[in-house]
């Protein structure tokens, strides 16, 4: 069993509903789920007139990290989200973006993953206030 710390971000469409839909999809198959407060933020790494809403989610799941990543990508596609980067690799607006911020094992020890498709903890966890604030809330630090 792993405890996953996820971040859901959205800056297109009905943002509140996008977050609700993502949480509902993530909760299916999860043993327990905790949700942080919503954080509003400006786009990070690109220009856009559309602000983001972000929320942190902690959930317990038996899925291995790579399985969870595939599960997340499936949810994003099912909710209508397209690519999160343009042809040049730059960030773009997105309907739903779900990132794995961190993972803990059953004893609460941090789990690190370094693969071609997944890096945990997220390399920008401490650079992005819209990640860090919900993460700290979920960890009980705020």
C-alpha positions in Angstrom: 0.0 0.0 0.0 1.3 3.4 -0.9 0.2 6.9 0.1 0.2 9.1 -3.0 0.3 12.9 -2.8 -1.2 14.2 -6.0 -1.8 17.7 -7.4 -4.8 18.4 -9.6 -4.6 21.6 -11.7 -7.0 23.1 -14.2 -7.2 26.4 -16.1 -9.8 25.8 -18.7 -13.6 25.3 -18.6 -15.5 24.9 -15.4 -12.5 24.6 -13.1 -14.4 23.7 -10.0 -16.2 20.9 -11.8 -13.0 19.7 -13.4 -11.4 19.3 -9.9 -14.6 17.6 -8.6 -14.6 15.2 -11.6 -10.9 14.4 -11.1 -11.3 13.8 -7.4 -14.2 11.5 -8.0 -12.3 9.5 -10.6 -9.2 9.2 -8.3 -11.3 8.1 -5.4 -12.5 5.0 -7.3 -10.2 2.2 -6.1 -8.5 4.4 -3.4 -8.9 3.2 0.2 -9.0 6.7 1.7 -8.7 10.1 0.2 -8.0 13.5 1.8 -8.3 16.8 -0.1 -6.5 20.1 0.6 -7.9 23.6 0.2 -8.0 25.0 -3.4 -5.2 27.3 -4.4 -5.5 29.8 -7.2 -2.3 30.6 -9.2 -1.0 32.2 -12.3 0.3 29.9 -15.0 3.8 28.6 -14.3 6.3 28.3 -17.1 4.1 29.9 -19.8 1.9 32.9 -20.6 -1.8 32.6 -20.5 -4.8 34.8 -19.5 -6.3 31.8 -17.7 -5.5 31.3 -14.0 -5.2 27.9 -12.5 -7.0 26.2 -9.6 -5.0 23.6 -7.9 -5.8 21.1 -5.1 -3.7 18.5 -3.4 -5.0 15.0 -2.9 -3.6 12.3 -0.6 -4.8 8.8 -1.3 -3.9 5.3 -0.3 -3.6 2.7 -3.1 -2.0 -0.7 -3.7 -1.0 0.4 -7.2 2.7 0.6 -8.0 3.9 4.0 -9.0 4.1 3.3 -12.7 0.6 1.8 -12.5 -0.7 5.0 -10.8 0.9 7.1 -13.5 -1.0 5.2 -16.2 -4.2 5.4 -14.1 -3.7 9.2 -13.8 -3.1 9.5 -17.6 -6.3 7.5 -18.3 -8.3 9.8 -16.0 -6.9 12.9 -17.6 -7.9 11.6 -21.1 -11.3 10.4 -19.9 -12.0 13.9 -18.5 -11.2 15.4 -21.9 -7.7 16.7 -21.2 -5.4 16.8 -24.1 -1.6 17.2 -24.3 -0.1 19.5 -21.6 2.8 20.7 -23.9 2.9 22.2 -27.4 5.0 20.8 -30.3 8.1 22.6 -29.0 7.7 21.1 -25.5 6.4 24.3 -23.8 3.5 24.2 -21.3 0.0 25.1 -22.5 -3.4 25.6 -21.0 -5.1 22.4 -19.8 -8.4 21.1 -18.7 -7.1 18.7 -16.1 -3.5 18.0 -15.1 -2.7 15.5 -12.4 0.8 15.2 -11.0 2.4 12.8 -8.5 4.1 15.1 -6.0 5.4 12.5 -3.6 4.8 8.9 -2.4 5.2 7.2 0.9 5.3 3.5 1.8 3.2 1.8 4.4 5.5 3.0 7.2 5.4 6.6 6.0 8.9 6.5 4.5 9.4 8.5 1.3 9.5 6.5 -1.9 11.8 7.7 -4.7 11.2 6.8 -8.3 13.6 7.6 -11.2 12.5 6.2 -14.5 12.2 7.6 -18.0 8.5 8.3 -17.4 8.3 9.2 -13.7 10.4 11.1 -11.2 9.3 11.2 -7.5 9.4 13.3 -5.6 8.3 15.7 -8.3 11.3 17.7 -9.4 9.4 21.0 -9.0 7.6 20.2 -5.7 9.5 22.9 -3.8 9.6 25.4 -6.7 5.8 25.7 -7.1 3.7 27.3 -4.4 0.6 25.8 -5.9 2.2 22.3 -5.2 3.9 23.1 -1.9 0.9 24.8 -0.1 -1.5 21.9 -0.7 1.3 19.3 0.0 2.1 20.9 3.3 -1.6 21.0 4.2 -1.9 17.3 3.5 1.2 16.5 5.5 -0.3 18.5 8.5 2.4 21.1 8.3 0.0 24.1 7.9 
